């Protein structure tokens, strides 16, 4: 990878936040972080984070 590609990857990685994922899924971030969210919502947030990370690779 070139320096420019590495820098783009780093910048795109930094855009992935729990807040942005929760907002996108319409899930309350505080419930996720406090462990009060349902198993379904917790898994949805985890899956979305994985999807976003995988998208960086491709």
N, C-alpha and C positions, 0 to 999 in steps of 0.2 A: 504494500500500500504506500502511496505517496503521502507526504506530509499534509497536503490539502485534504486527502481522503480521511486521514487520521483525525484531523481537526474537525471535519464535518461530522464524523462518527461521534466524537466527544461532545460536540454541541448538540447533536440530535439526542444523544443519551441523556444529557442534562435536562432535556425537555420532558422526560418521562418522570412524572411525579405521582405520588399517591393521590394528591388533590385533583390533578387533571384527570386521572383515570376514574376516580369516584364521581367527579362532575360529569364526565362523559357517560357513565353508567347510571347517573341519577341516584347515587348511593351516598349516604351521609358518611363523610370521612371520619368524623369523631367516633361513630359507632364501630367502624372497621378497626381503628387504632385502639379502642377501649375493649374490643372483643365482644361487643354487644350485638354485632350484626349477625344475621342468620348465616348458616353454613353456605346456603346458596349464594348470598351476596359476597361472602368472603372468597368463595371459589371463583366467582365472576371477576372480582378485582384481580385475583392472582392470575387468572387466565388472560385477562386483558394486558397485564404487565408482560407476561410471557410473549404474547402476540406482538406487542410493541418492540420488545427486545429482538425477537426473530426478524421483524421487519427491518431492523438496522443492519442485519447481516446480509440481507438480500438486496 
